[in-house]
Amino acid sequence: MSRFSGVLQLTDLDDFITPSQECIKPVEIKKTKTTGTGSKIKIEDDGSYFQIEQDGSSEKLQKVEITLADCLACSGCITSAESVLVTQQSQEELLRIFEENKKLKLDGKFDESKTIIISISIQPILSLAEKYDLEPNECAAKLATYFKNLGADMVVDMTIAEDFSLIEAQREFIKRFRATEQDGVKNILPMLASSCPGWVCYAEKTHGSYILPYISSTKSPQQIMGSLIKRWVGHNKSIYHVTVMPCYDKKLEAAREDFFDQETQSHDVDCVITGIELEQMLQQANISLKSLENSTFSKPWLSNTNTEEAPCFHRHIGSGSGGYSDYIFINSAKELFGITCGNVEYKALRNPDFKEVILEKDNKVLLRFAIANGFRNIQNLVQKLKKGKSQYHYVEVMACPSGCLNGGAQVRPREGVTAKEVTVKLEKLYQNLPVTTPEENYVLKSLYDSWLDGQDSDKANVVLHTQYHAVEKASNALNIKW
């Protein structure tokens, strides 16, 4: 019998695709040589398993562990990665790292200790703010105190990485739109958003090489943040990087081999903690978030010395999933056709989670963008694409219905309140944040020049972009479809 953490549970299966028998890890079974007719298994009170030989001797058996590297990202649990037992991505592991690091520092072993940096995204902040009846910036300031009390050296927000991701996705779309066969580059449209790991894993496993060329190569904000923290902020330091995210699938993303640095022998993101896990950590420590003092966030990329500021979160125009569709639509309309767009008004199609916006001139469609949230809409989109019936130039694709604000690892609603009601509240909180654009972020140009050797450099392409891999399905008797 396996012991799972409190967060390893199936939740809302309304958008679940299908149960799968493919999530089976082949295990090498090492048996000790025995004499006689066999042996027995005894289970102790603490859950330990012992193999009892006929001569009365016993041997403790090792438990099989499944890590994120073993996950096949199959359709059976792609929106429920919490059902995978993970070790390196758990709250227990994070607390262990904090305690181990504290002990090293107390023993004066500073060279062996790590610099622990926490990157927090806006969605779990809004989720916790709603749960504890706090303003978003106040909630963030109290979370900074909580993490620093645990032993964090820096707490940072992810706006800089979100801005990088928007700009790179926009530039990539322009290149694709303008590409021709004469350039030696195919005009592969629609370009599909790549920031949702649930969607990316599903595409790699289920649709393979056919769909992958359509997916944007731009890294998600989480992984751009990982590169920034490890390769720029970290320099020669030993960094342990934690992200706080709204989605369990972000753990899968962080564990990808593509984001493992051979030089440092570590992933760009060492541990992902979700909103619901963070709430559990607070409850288990009997800490009221409201009772904590406010603290500051770090801005380590502003200068050689770390700058501390009170948290001041902003939003981007568009959805609470990052605003990719709106940002790329507005800027592409201007750059490609010289048309300035004000508000981007979407028209809902088959349901509120599938909507489109069209740019027209002289009764001619110039751009057709869409937002597709949830796997029902994703499947319809993919089927149309395979049949050559997709009319879109760009689609913002998110696995969760209503997008990232309704991420599978956001804090659960209070009793008597529905998930839909909470999502509406979070959307309102998000829309009330002040708006910012990447162009207003003066730090970006500095980082492009000082860190990435310019916006069009090979280094920028390597650091800010990635690739995807079709996953071959292993056939076994359990997954045969009769």
C-alpha positions in Angstrom: 0.0 0.0 0.0 1.5 3.3 -1.0 1.3 6.4 1.1 0.5 9.6 -0.8 0.7 13.2 0.4 -2.4 15.1 1.1 -2.4 16.8 -2.3 -2.2 13.6 -4.3 -5.8 13.3 -5.1 -8.2 13.3 -8.0 -10.2 16.5 -8.1 -12.6 17.9 -10.6 -12.7 15.3 -13.4 -15.2 17.2 -15.5 -12.6 17.8 -18.2 -10.9 14.5 -17.8 -10.1 12.7 -21.0 -10.1 9.0 -20.2 -8.5 6.7 -17.6 -5.4 5.0 -18.8 -3.5 1.8 -18.1 -0.3 3.1 -19.6 1.1 4.8 -16.4 3.0 1.7 -15.3 6.7 2.0 -14.5 8.7 -1.1 -15.5 10.4 -2.2 -12.3 13.5 -4.4 -12.1 12.8 -7.0 -9.4 15.9 -8.2 -7.6 15.2 -11.4 -5.8 17.6 -12.8 -3.3 18.4 -16.5 -3.8 16.5 -18.7 -1.4 16.5 -22.3 -0.5 13.4 -24.4 0.0 10.0 -23.8 -1.5 9.8 -20.1 -1.1 9.4 -17.1 1.3 6.7 -15.0 2.9 6.1 -11.3 3.1 5.4 -9.7 6.5 4.1 -6.1 6.9 5.1 -4.3 10.0 3.0 -1.7 11.9 5.0 1.1 10.3 4.2 -0.1 6.8 7.6 -1.7 6.2 7.7 -4.9 4.1 10.0 -7.8 5.1 10.8 -11.0 3.2 10.8 -13.9 5.7 12.8 -16.9 4.6 12.2 -20.5 5.7 15.1 -20.4 8.0 13.5 -17.5 9.9 15.9 -14.8 8.6 14.3 -11.6 7.2 15.3 -8.9 4.7 13.6 -5.4 4.5 12.2 -4.8 1.0 12.6 -1.5 -0.7 9.6 0.5 -1.8 9.2 1.3 -5.4 9.3 5.1 -6.0 7.9 6.9 -9.0 9.5 10.2 -9.9 8.4 12.8 -12.4 11.1 11.5 -14.8 9.1 8.2 -14.9 5.9 9.9 -15.9 4.7 9.1 -19.4 2.4 12.1 -19.5 -0.4 9.8 -20.7 -3.9 11.0 -21.3 -5.1 9.2 -18.2 -3.8 11.7 -15.8 -2.5 14.6 -17.8 -4.8 17.1 -16.0 -4.2 15.3 -12.7 -0.5 14.9 -12.4 -1.1 15.1 -8.6 -1.9 11.4 -8.8 1.8 10.6 -9.5 3.9 10.0 -6.3 6.8 12.4 -6.5 9.8 12.8 -4.2 11.9 15.7 -5.4 8.8 18.0 -6.0 7.1 17.6 -2.6 6.5 20.0 0.2 8.3 17.5 2.5 11.4 17.7 0.3 11.2 21.5 0.3 11.0 21.6 4.1 13.9 19.1 4.3 16.1 21.4 2.1 15.3 24.4 4.4 16.2 22.5 7.5 19.4 21.0 6.0 20.5 24.4 4.8 19.8 26.0 8.2 22.0 23.4 9.9 24.8 23.9 7.5 24.8 27.6 8.2 24.6 27.1 12.0 27.6 24.7 11.7 29.5 27.4 9.8 29.6 25.4 6.6 28.6 28.3 4.4 30.4 26.9 1.4 28.2 23.8 1.4 25.0 25.7 1.9 22.7 26.8 -0.9 21.2 30.2 -1.8 17.4 29.5 -1.7 15.4 31.6 -4.1 11.5 31.5 -4.2 9.8 32.7 -7.4 6.0 33.3 -7.0 3.6 33.6 -9.9 0.5 35.8 -9.7 -2.2 33.0 -9.9 -1.5 31.3 -6.5 -1.1 34.7 -4.9 -4.6 35.6 -6.0 -5.9 32.2 -4.9 -4.4 32.6 -1.4 -5.5 36.2 -1.2 -9.1 35.2 -1.9 -8.9 32.4 0.7 -7.5 34.6 3.5 -9.4 37.8 2.5 -6.2 39.8 1.7 -5.3 42.2 -1.0 -2.9 40.6 -3.5 0.1 42.7 -2.7 -0.5 42.2 1.1 -0.8 38.5 0.6 2.5 38.5 -1.4 4.2 40.5 1.3 3.1 38.0 4.0 4.2 35.0 1.9 7.6 36.6 1.6 7.8 36.7 5.4 6.7 33.1 5.6 9.4 31.9 3.2 12.1 34.0 4.8 11.2 32.6 8.2 11.7 29.1 6.7 15.1 30.1 5.4 14.7 31.6 1.9 17.4 34.1 0.9 15.3 35.8 -1.7 11.6 35.9 -2.7 11.0 37.3 -6.2 8.0 37.8 -8.5 7.9 36.4 -12.1 6.9 39.5 -14.0 10.3 39.7 -15.7 10.0 36.2 -17.0 6.4 36.7 -18.1 7.5 39.8 -20.1 10.4 37.8 -21.7 7.9 35.1 -22.7 5.4 37.5 -24.2 8.1 39.3 -26.3 9.7 36.1 -27.5 6.4 34.6 -28.4 5.4 37.8 -30.3 8.7 37.8 -32.3 8.3 34.1 -33.1 4.8 34.6 -34.4 5.9 37.5 -36.7 8.7 35.3 -38.1 6.3 32.4 -38.7 3.7 34.7 -40.3 6.2 36.3 -42.7 8.0 33.0 -43.5 7.8 31.6 -47.0 9.1 28.5 -48.7 11.6 30.7 -50.5 13.1 31.7 -47.1 13.7 28.0 -46.5 11.3 28.2 -43.5 7.7 26.9 -43.6 4.8 29.2 -42.6 3.7 26.8 -39.8 0.4 28.3 -38.6 -1.5 28.4 -36.4 1.1 28.9 -33.8 -0.1 27.3 -30.6 0.9 28.6 -27.1 3.5 26.6 -25.2 3.3 27.9 -21.7 0.9 25.2 -20.4 2.8 21.9 -19.7 -0.4 19.9 -19.5 -1.2 20.8 -23.1 2.4 20.3 -24.2 2.7 16.8 -22.6 -0.6 15.8 -24.1 0.5 16.9 -27.5 3.9 15.1 -27.2 2.2 11.8 -26.1 -1.0 11.8 -28.1 -0.3 13.6 -31.3 3.4 13.4 -31.6 5.4 14.9 -34.5 2.3 16.0 -36.4 1.2 18.7 -33.9 4.6 19.6 -32.3 5.8 21.9 -35.1 2.8 24.1 -34.5 3.6 24.7 -30.8 5.6 27.8 -30.0 9.2 27.2 -29.1 9.2 30.0 -26.5 9.8 28.7 -23.0 7.1 29.2 -20.4 7.7 32.0 -17.8 8.6 29.3 -15.2 11.5 28.0 -17.2 12.7 31.4 -18.4 12.7 32.4 -14.7 14.7 29.2 -14.0 17.3 30.2 -16.6 17.5 33.8 -15.3 17.9 32.6 -11.6 20.4 29.9 -12.3 22.5 31.5 -15.1 22.4 35.2 -14.4 21.5 35.8 -10.7 23.3 32.6 -9.6 26.6 33.2 -11.3 28.9 30.8 -9.4 26.6 30.4 -6.4 24.9 27.1 -5.5 21.2 28.0 -6.1 18.2 26.0 -5.0 15.3 27.5 -7.0 11.6 27.0 -6.0 8.6 28.2 -7.9 5.1 28.7 -6.6 2.6 27.8 -9.3 -1.1 27.2 -9.9 -0.7 23.8 -11.6 0.7 20.4 -10.7 1.8 19.9 -14.3 4.4 22.6 -13.7 6.3 19.9 -11.7 6.4 17.8 -14.9 7.7 20.7 -16.8 10.5 21.5 -14.3 11.6 17.9 -14.4 12.1 17.8 -18.2 15.6 16.8 -19.2 15.6 19.8 -21.6 15.8 22.0 -18.6 18.7 20.2 -16.9 22.0 22.1 -16.9 24.9 19.7 -17.3 27.4 22.3 -16.0 25.6 22.8 -12.7 24.2 19.3 -12.7 20.8 20.7 -11.6 17.4 21.6 -13.1 16.6 25.3 -13.8 13.8 24.8 -11.3 14.6 22.5 -8.5 11.2 22.3 -6.8 7.6 23.4 -7.7 5.1 24.1 -4.9 1.5 24.8 -5.7 -1.0 27.0 -4.0 -2.9 24.2 -2.4 0.4 22.7 -1.0 1.4 26.1 0.3 -2.0 26.3 2.1 -1.3 22.9 3.6 2.1 23.9 4.8 0.6 26.9 6.6 -2.1 24.8 8.2 0.3 22.0 9.3 2.5 24.6 11.0 -0.6 26.3 12.5 0.3 29.6 10.9 -2.3 32.2 10.0 -1.2 34.0 6.9 -3.0 37.1 8.1 -1.0 37.2 11.3 2.4 37.5 9.6 4.2 40.7 9.1 4.8 42.2 5.6 8.1 41.7 4.0 9.8 42.8 0.7 10.5 41.1 -2.6 14.0 41.0 -4.1 15.0 42.4 -7.5 18.5 40.8 -7.9 18.7 41.6 -11.6 18.5 45.3 -11.2 22.1 45.8 -10.1 25.1 44.0 -8.7 23.7 44.3 -5.2 20.2 42.9 -4.5 17.4 45.5 -4.3 14.5 45.0 -2.0 11.0 46.5 -2.7 7.5 46.0 -1.4 5.6 43.7 -3.8 3.6 45.5 -6.4 2.0 43.0 -8.8 0.7 44.0 -12.2 -1.3 42.2 -14.9 -1.0 42.0 -18.7 -3.8 42.8 -21.0 -6.0 39.8 -21.7 -6.5 36.5 -19.9 -5.3 35.5 -16.4 -3.1 32.8 -18.2 -0.6 35.5 -19.2 -2.4 37.4 -22.0 -0.6 35.8 -24.9 -3.4 36.0 -27.4 -4.1 39.7 -26.7 -0.5 40.8 -26.6 0.5 39.0 -29.8 -2.7 40.1 -31.6 -2.3 43.8 -30.7 1.4 43.9 -31.6 1.0 41.9 -34.8 -1.8 44.1 -36.0 0.5 47.1 -35.6 3.7 45.5 -37.0 2.2 43.6 -39.9 -0.6 45.8 -41.0 -0.1 49.2 -39.3 -3.4 48.9 -37.5 -3.7 50.1 -33.9 -6.1 48.0 -31.8 -7.8 49.3 -28.7 -9.7 46.7 -26.7 -9.6 43.2 -28.1 -13.1 41.9 -28.1 -13.6 38.1 -28.3 -16.7 36.3 -29.5 -17.5 33.1 -27.6 -18.2 30.2 -30.0 -19.3 26.7 -28.9 -18.7 27.6 -25.2 -17.2 30.4 -23.0 -13.8 28.6 -23.0 -13.5 28.7 -26.8 -13.5 32.3 -28.2 -12.0 34.1 -31.2 -11.1 37.6 -32.3 -10.7 38.7 -35.9 -8.8 41.6 -37.5 -10.5 42.7 -40.7 -9.8 45.3 -43.4 -11.9 45.9 -46.5 -13.9 42.7 -45.7 -10.7 40.7 -45.7 -9.6 38.7 -42.6 -6.1 39.7 -41.7 -5.7 37.9 -38.4 -7.8 35.3 -36.7 -6.8 34.4 -33.1 -8.5 32.2 -30.5 -8.3 31.1 -26.9 -9.0 27.4 -26.2 -9.2 26.3 -22.6 -9.9 22.8 -21.4 -9.3 19.5 -23.2 -12.7 19.3 -24.9 -11.8 22.4 -26.8 -8.3 21.3 -27.3 -9.4 18.1 -28.9 -11.8 19.9 -31.3 -9.0 22.3 -32.2 -6.5 19.4 -32.9 -9.0 17.5 -35.0 -9.7 20.5 -37.2 -6.0 21.1 -37.5 -5.4 17.5 -38.6 -8.2 17.8 -41.2 -6.8 21.1 -42.6 -9.9 23.0 -41.5 -8.3 25.4 -38.9 -8.5 29.0 -40.0 -6.5 30.4 -37.0 -3.2 32.1 -37.0 -2.6 31.8 -33.3 -4.3 30.0 -30.4 -3.7 30.5 -26.7 -4.1 26.9 -25.4 -4.5 26.0 -21.8 -5.4 22.6 -20.4 -7.6 23.9 -17.5 -11.1 25.2 -18.1 -11.0 29.0 -17.5 -7.2 28.9 -17.8 -4.5 29.3 -15.2 -6.6 31.2 -12.6 -8.6 27.9 -12.4 -5.4 25.8 -12.2 -5.8 22.3 -10.8 -3.6 23.2 -7.8 -5.2 26.4 -6.8 -6.6 26.6 -3.3 -9.9 24.7 -3.0 -13.1 26.6 -2.5 -14.6 27.1 1.0 -17.6 24.8 1.8 -20.7 25.9 0.1 -18.8 27.9 -2.6 -18.3 26.4 -6.1 -15.1 26.4 -8.1 -16.8 28.6 -10.7 -17.7 31.2 -8.2 -14.1 31.3 -6.9 -12.8 31.6 -10.5 -15.0 34.6 -11.1 -13.6 36.2 -8.0 -10.0 35.5 -9.0 -10.7 37.0 -12.5 -12.0 40.1 -10.8 -9.0 40.4 -8.6 -6.8 40.0 -11.6 -8.6 42.6 -13.7 -8.3 45.1 -10.8 -4.5 44.9 -10.9 -2.7 47.8 -12.7 -1.9 47.0 -16.4 1.7 46.8 -17.6 3.3 45.9 -20.9 6.7 44.3 -21.6 7.8 47.5 -23.4 7.5 49.4 -20.1 9.9 47.0 -18.4 13.2 48.9 -18.7 15.1 46.0 -17.2 14.4 43.8 -20.2 16.6 45.7 -22.6 19.4 45.7 -20.1 19.1 41.9 -19.7 18.9 41.3 -23.4 22.2 43.2 -23.8 24.1 42.2 -20.7 22.9 38.7 -20.2 21.9 37.4 -23.7 24.2 39.3 -26.0 21.3 41.0 -27.8 17.8 40.2 -28.8 18.7 38.3 -31.9 21.7 36.4 -30.6 22.3 32.7 -30.6 22.5 32.8 -26.8 19.0 34.4 -26.6 17.6 31.7 -28.8 19.2 28.9 -26.7 18.2 30.4 -23.3 14.6 31.5 -24.1 13.5 28.8 -26.4 13.2 25.0 -26.2 12.1 22.0 -28.2 9.5 19.2 -27.9 9.7 15.4 -28.4 7.2 12.9 -29.6 6.8 10.2 -27.0 6.5 6.7 -28.3 3.7 4.7 -26.7 4.7 1.4 -25.2 2.2 -1.3 -26.2 1.0 -3.9 -23.6 -2.0 -6.0 -23.1 -3.6 -3.5 -20.9 -3.9 -0.6 -23.4 -5.1 -2.6 -26.4 -8.3 -1.0 -27.7 -10.6 -3.8 -29.1 
